[in-house]
Amino acid sequence: MVPDGYYYALTLVVAAVLLAWVAGAAWALPAILLAGFFLWFFRDPERNIPQADGAVVSPGDGKVTDLAPVVVNGARRLRISIFLSVFDVHVNRSPVAGLIRDVRYQKGKFLNAMSALSAEHNEQNIVTLEGDGQTVVFKQIAGILARRIVFTKKVGDQVTRGERVGLIKFGSRVDVLLDTSASLQVKVGDKVKGGSSVLAYLGHEPEQIAATTALETRQGER
């Protein structure tokens, strides 16, 4: 459980007690239900992190909404966009192991996170990682409901693949930008889990990737 869940829930429980005392038990019910929602929303389940070399895992739970080539600072990149609904786990995880080279917070709008415009215009946190011999960028992007992005690491920190690095409160989006040579493992419409779903592989031939995936599948079945 993310500590924020306890803070929200405790506040609402206090409000429910006051409402019950002043106006009756029925008036306290909405506050109690909302407290339960916050405890559920800020859940933080453990995940099985893939160990295959070059694996890029999803930074968050959600649905893959876009796979597109983009140009960033004059270089072509592959962008994977994942939409997090209010029903998804909102804890964010590092897509790769590596060194945090840059963290840049960009103020902006709160457009619908499913819109392509949100990738550039919405409030967001942009993290640049050097890992597996390549540079990987991932973004925490606010949505219509999201009003706070939390990132718990700083420039110079080493992170492991799938390590918890932050949180986006309520509906939002995460983008991962990779080298165009990355071997994609997902398609638009796929549901992914933060820290455990492999989005792509870096620096491996297709034969190596297939062998590694098959091995992990057999191990998972045991």
Number of C-alpha atoms within 10 A of each C-alpha: 13 16 11 15 18 16 13 17 21 16 12 21 19 14 16 24 18 15 17 15 12 11 11 13 13 10 16 21 16 12 19 18 14 16 23 17 15 18 19 17 21 22 17 15 10 9 13 11 17 17 12 14 15 21 26 31 26 31 35 32 26 26 20 23 18 18 18 11 15 15 10 10 7 7 9 14 21 19 21 24 26 28 25 25 19 15 13 21 23 27 24 24 23 24 32 29 21 22 18 21 16 14 19 12 14 14 12 14 16 19 21 18 25 20 13 13 12 22 21 12 16 21 23 27 20 19 22 19 25 17 21 17 10 15 17 23 23 24 21 27 31 31 28 16 16 20 15 14 18 14 17 8 15 14 14 13 11 15 20 16 22 26 18 21 18 19 20 26 21 23 22 30 32 27 23 24 22 25 18 16 14 19 20 17 13 16 14 13 12 11 15 22 18 28 27 23 24 23 22 20 22 23 17 15 12 11 9 12 21 11 11 14 15 12 12 13 11 9 9 9 6 5
